[in-house]
Amino acid sequence: MPPALRIGRFSLRSRLVAGTGKYADHEMMRRALEASGCDAVTVAVRRERLLDAQGRSLLEFLDLDRLTILPNTAGCFSAEDAVRVARLGREILDQLDNPGKDWVKLEVLGDRVTLLPDPVGTLEACRELVADGFTVLCYTSDDPIAAARLRDAGAASVMPAGSPIGSGRGIANPSAISLCLELLKDPRHGGDPEYPVVVDAGVGTPSDVTIAMELGADGVLLNTGIAHAKDPVMMACAMRLACDSGWLGARAGRIPRRRYASASSPWEGVIADEVIPGE
């Protein structure tokens, strides 16, 4: 099994972080989160439907002895709004005595159509929240320069998008993700090999998760890919296995790509006048 993922003072046994939104009901969410093996879940402080049609709270279906809540600022379109929502999330979790009160997944969106991040607003909010004592995980585009700026602003983790939120397109630009990883992790470019980079958004299948991990990501955050699957529980299990498989595969050392075939069995020792059946 992969080792724990360290983000600031937080240690996650699972490198898969799951969301709590978009499920048909809270019970389905509970079962899927259990199947995913995650130990951190995101909750949108601003727009999360905390109560279902029966008046039951989302929190009733989260095992808070096992799960750390990661509040996020989804639905915020300005730095000011994101900072306010992050502080509100901290107050809520402080009342629950949940360790997630001191960290936040920061999202500052640029528009309501693409849901792409606002790079200026994200950077501004990141600086303010870091100064306020938050462990900040920053959702950003796959622009490597923007990623480096957020790290330099104090983000504990940068989370480049695989593709637009909820699109299910997977890793749309692997080269860009690779460049983000290089600038953030390679000492030759001022990076730190231990700096945690988590691919966030757009994942639709287990193979998308594996690709992200094989590129060198430290983890994957997803929601829609599980919540909107035909069988969310089965998909959650598949995503868990894919995350572990990708991490292990990336570090196992793949064989080099070759232009031509390479025989699995050696040619040495083959009898020169071997008779081919039928001739």
C-alpha positions as CSV (number, residue, x, y, z in Angstrom):
1,M,0.0,0.0,0.0
2,P,1.2,3.6,-0.7
3,P,2.4,5.5,2.4
4,A,0.3,8.3,4.0
5,L,-0.1,11.6,2.1
6,R,1.2,14.6,4.1
7,I,-0.4,18.0,3.5
8,G,0.8,20.5,6.1
9,R,0.0,19.0,9.5
10,F,-2.5,16.6,8.1
11,S,-1.7,13.0,7.3
12,L,-4.1,11.0,5.0
13,R,-3.9,7.2,4.8
14,S,-5.7,7.3,1.5
15,R,-4.5,9.4,-1.4
16,L,-8.0,9.6,-2.8
17,V,-10.1,12.5,-1.5
18,A,-13.9,12.3,-2.2
19,G,-16.6,14.9,-2.3
20,T,-20.0,14.7,-0.6
21,G,-22.2,16.5,-3.1
22,K,-24.4,15.3,-6.0
23,Y,-25.5,12.0,-4.6
24,A,-29.0,10.7,-5.0
25,D,-29.3,10.6,-1.2
26,H,-27.2,10.7,2.0
27,E,-27.3,6.9,2.4
28,M,-25.8,6.3,-1.0
29,M,-23.1,8.9,-0.2
30,R,-22.3,7.1,3.0
31,R,-21.9,3.7,1.3
32,A,-19.8,5.2,-1.5
33,L,-17.4,7.0,0.8
34,E,-16.9,3.8,2.8
35,A,-16.1,1.9,-0.4
36,S,-13.7,4.6,-1.6
37,G,-11.5,4.1,1.4
38,C,-11.0,7.8,1.8
39,D,-10.3,9.4,5.1
40,A,-10.9,13.0,4.0
41,V,-14.1,14.4,2.4
42,T,-14.9,17.8,1.0
43,V,-18.0,19.7,2.1
44,A,-19.0,22.8,0.3
45,V,-19.7,25.3,3.1
46,R,-21.6,27.7,0.9
47,R,-24.0,25.6,-1.1
48,E,-24.0,22.1,0.4
49,R,-27.5,20.7,0.9
50,L,-27.0,19.8,4.6
51,L,-30.6,18.6,5.1
52,D,-32.3,16.0,2.8
53,A,-36.0,15.7,2.1
54,Q,-36.5,13.9,5.4
55,G,-34.8,16.6,7.3
56,R,-31.7,14.5,8.0
57,S,-28.3,16.2,8.2
58,L,-25.5,15.3,5.9
59,L,-23.3,15.2,9.0
60,E,-25.3,12.3,10.4
61,F,-24.0,10.1,7.5
62,L,-20.4,10.9,7.9
63,D,-18.3,8.8,10.3
64,L,-16.5,11.8,12.0
65,D,-14.4,9.4,14.0
66,R,-12.8,8.2,10.8
67,L,-13.3,11.1,8.3
68,T,-11.7,14.5,8.4
69,I,-13.9,17.1,6.8
70,L,-12.1,19.4,4.2
71,P,-14.3,22.5,3.9
72,N,-14.3,24.0,0.4
73,T,-15.3,27.4,-0.9
74,A,-17.1,26.0,-4.0
75,G,-19.5,28.6,-5.5
76,C,-17.4,31.6,-4.6
77,F,-16.6,34.1,-7.4
78,S,-14.4,36.6,-5.5
79,A,-11.5,36.4,-3.1
80,E,-13.5,38.3,-0.5
81,D,-16.4,35.8,-0.7
82,A,-14.0,32.8,-0.5
83,V,-12.2,34.1,2.5
84,R,-15.5,34.7,4.3
85,V,-16.8,31.2,3.5
86,A,-13.5,29.6,4.6
87,R,-13.8,31.4,8.0
88,L,-17.4,30.3,8.3
89,G,-16.3,26.7,7.7
90,R,-13.7,26.9,10.4
91,E,-16.3,28.1,12.9
92,I,-18.7,25.3,12.0
93,L,-16.0,22.6,12.4
94,D,-14.7,24.1,15.6
95,Q,-18.2,23.4,17.1
96,L,-17.9,19.8,15.9
97,D,-14.4,19.5,17.2
98,N,-13.3,18.1,13.8
99,P,-9.6,18.4,13.0
100,G,-10.5,19.8,9.6
101,K,-11.3,23.2,11.0
102,D,-7.8,24.5,10.3
103,W,-7.6,23.6,6.6
104,V,-9.6,24.6,3.5
105,K,-9.9,23.7,-0.2
106,L,-9.8,27.1,-1.8
107,E,-11.9,27.7,-5.0
108,V,-12.4,31.1,-6.5
109,L,-14.2,30.6,-9.8
110,G,-14.0,32.9,-12.8
111,D,-17.4,32.4,-14.3
112,R,-20.6,30.2,-14.1
113,V,-20.2,28.5,-17.5
114,T,-16.8,27.0,-17.4
115,L,-16.3,27.0,-13.7
116,L,-12.6,27.6,-14.4
117,P,-10.6,29.2,-11.5
118,D,-9.9,32.9,-11.3
119,P,-6.1,33.0,-11.1
120,V,-5.9,36.5,-9.6
121,G,-8.7,36.0,-7.1
122,T,-7.3,32.6,-6.0
123,L,-3.9,34.0,-5.4
124,E,-5.3,36.9,-3.4
125,A,-7.5,34.7,-1.3
126,C,-4.6,32.2,-0.8
127,R,-2.3,34.9,0.7
128,E,-5.0,36.1,3.0
129,L,-6.0,32.7,4.3
130,V,-2.4,31.6,4.8
131,A,-1.8,34.7,6.9
132,D,-4.9,33.8,8.9
133,G,-3.4,30.5,9.8
134,F,-5.2,28.2,7.4
135,T,-3.6,25.2,5.7
136,V,-4.7,26.0,2.2
137,L,-5.2,23.6,-0.7
138,C,-5.6,25.6,-3.9
139,Y,-7.8,24.5,-6.8
140,T,-6.2,25.9,-9.9
141,S,-6.0,25.5,-13.7
142,D,-3.3,23.3,-15.2
143,D,-1.1,26.5,-15.8
144,P,2.3,25.6,-14.3
145,I,3.2,29.3,-13.7
146,A,-0.1,29.9,-11.8
147,A,0.6,26.7,-9.8
148,A,4.1,27.9,-8.8
149,R,2.7,31.3,-7.8
150,L,0.2,29.7,-5.4
151,R,2.9,27.5,-3.9
152,D,5.1,30.6,-3.3
153,A,2.1,32.3,-1.7
154,G,2.1,29.6,0.9
155,A,-0.4,27.0,-0.4
156,A,0.2,23.7,1.4
157,S,-0.9,21.9,-1.7
158,V,-1.7,23.0,-5.3
159,M,-4.5,21.1,-7.0
160,P,-4.4,21.5,-10.8
161,A,-7.5,20.5,-12.7
162,G,-7.4,17.5,-14.9
163,S,-10.3,19.1,-16.9
164,P,-13.3,21.3,-16.1
165,I,-15.3,20.5,-12.9
166,G,-17.8,17.7,-13.4
167,S,-16.9,17.3,-17.1
168,G,-15.7,13.7,-16.9
169,R,-13.1,14.4,-19.6
170,G,-10.3,13.0,-17.5
171,I,-6.7,14.4,-17.9
172,A,-7.3,16.6,-20.8
173,N,-3.7,17.9,-21.0
174,P,-1.2,15.5,-19.5
175,S,1.7,17.7,-20.7
176,A,0.4,20.6,-18.7
177,I,0.0,18.5,-15.6
178,S,3.5,17.2,-16.1
179,L,4.9,20.7,-16.3
180,C,3.0,21.6,-13.1
181,L,4.6,18.7,-11.3
182,E,8.0,19.5,-12.7
183,L,7.9,23.2,-11.5
184,L,6.5,22.2,-8.1
185,K,8.6,19.2,-7.4
186,D,11.9,19.3,-9.3
187,P,14.7,21.0,-7.3
188,R,16.3,22.1,-10.6
189,H,13.3,24.5,-11.0
190,G,13.1,25.5,-7.4
191,G,10.7,22.7,-6.5
192,D,10.5,20.3,-3.6
193,P,10.1,16.5,-4.3
194,E,7.9,16.2,-1.1
195,Y,5.6,19.0,-2.1
196,P,2.0,17.5,-2.4
197,V,0.3,17.9,-5.7
198,V,-3.3,16.6,-5.9
199,V,-5.1,16.5,-9.3
200,D,-8.6,17.8,-8.9
201,A,-11.7,17.9,-11.1
202,G,-12.8,16.3,-14.4
203,V,-12.1,12.7,-13.4
204,G,-14.6,10.3,-14.9
205,T,-13.2,6.8,-14.8
206,P,-10.6,4.8,-12.8
207,S,-8.2,5.0,-15.7
208,D,-8.3,8.8,-15.4
209,V,-7.2,8.4,-11.8
210,T,-4.4,6.0,-12.7
211,I,-3.2,8.4,-15.4
212,A,-3.0,11.2,-12.9
213,M,-1.1,9.1,-10.5
214,E,1.3,7.7,-13.1
215,L,2.1,11.3,-14.1
216,G,3.5,11.7,-10.6
217,A,0.6,13.3,-8.7
218,D,0.4,12.6,-5.0
219,G,-3.3,12.2,-4.9
220,V,-6.6,12.7,-6.7
221,L,-9.7,14.6,-5.5
222,L,-13.0,13.7,-7.2
223,N,-16.8,13.9,-6.6
224,T,-19.0,13.7,-9.8
225,G,-17.2,10.7,-11.2
226,I,-18.4,8.6,-8.2
227,A,-21.7,10.4,-7.3
228,H,-23.1,10.3,-10.8
229,A,-21.9,6.8,-11.8
230,K,-24.7,4.2,-12.4
231,D,-23.3,2.3,-9.4
232,P,-21.6,4.9,-7.1
233,V,-20.5,2.2,-4.6
234,M,-18.8,0.0,-7.2
235,M,-17.2,3.1,-8.9
236,A,-15.9,4.3,-5.5
237,C,-14.2,0.9,-5.0
238,A,-12.7,1.1,-8.5
239,M,-11.4,4.6,-8.0
240,R,-9.7,3.5,-4.8
241,L,-8.0,0.6,-6.5
242,A,-7.0,2.8,-9.4
243,C,-5.4,5.4,-7.1
244,D,-3.3,2.8,-5.4
245,S,-2.4,1.1,-8.6
246,G,-1.3,4.4,-10.3
247,W,0.9,5.4,-7.3
248,L,2.6,2.0,-7.2
249,G,3.0,1.8,-11.0
250,A,4.6,5.3,-11.2
251,R,7.3,4.2,-8.8
252,A,7.8,0.7,-10.0
253,G,9.8,1.8,-13.0
254,R,8.1,1.1,-16.3
255,I,9.8,-0.6,-19.2
256,P,11.2,1.7,-21.9
257,R,9.0,2.2,-25.0
258,R,10.5,0.6,-28.1
259,R,9.8,1.1,-31.8
260,Y,10.0,-2.6,-32.6
261,A,9.0,-5.8,-30.9
262,S,11.0,-7.4,-28.1
263,A,10.6,-11.1,-27.7
264,S,9.6,-12.3,-24.3
265,S,11.6,-15.5,-24.8
266,P,15.3,-15.4,-25.8
267,W,16.4,-16.4,-29.3
268,E,19.5,-18.1,-28.1
269,G,19.3,-21.8,-28.1
270,V,16.6,-22.0,-30.8
271,I,17.3,-25.0,-33.1
272,A,18.3,-23.6,-36.5
273,D,16.6,-26.3,-38.6
274,E,13.4,-26.5,-36.5
275,V,10.5,-27.8,-38.6
276,I,7.5,-25.6,-38.8
277,P,4.3,-27.7,-38.5
278,G,2.6,-28.0,-41.9
279,E,5.7,-27.6,-44.0
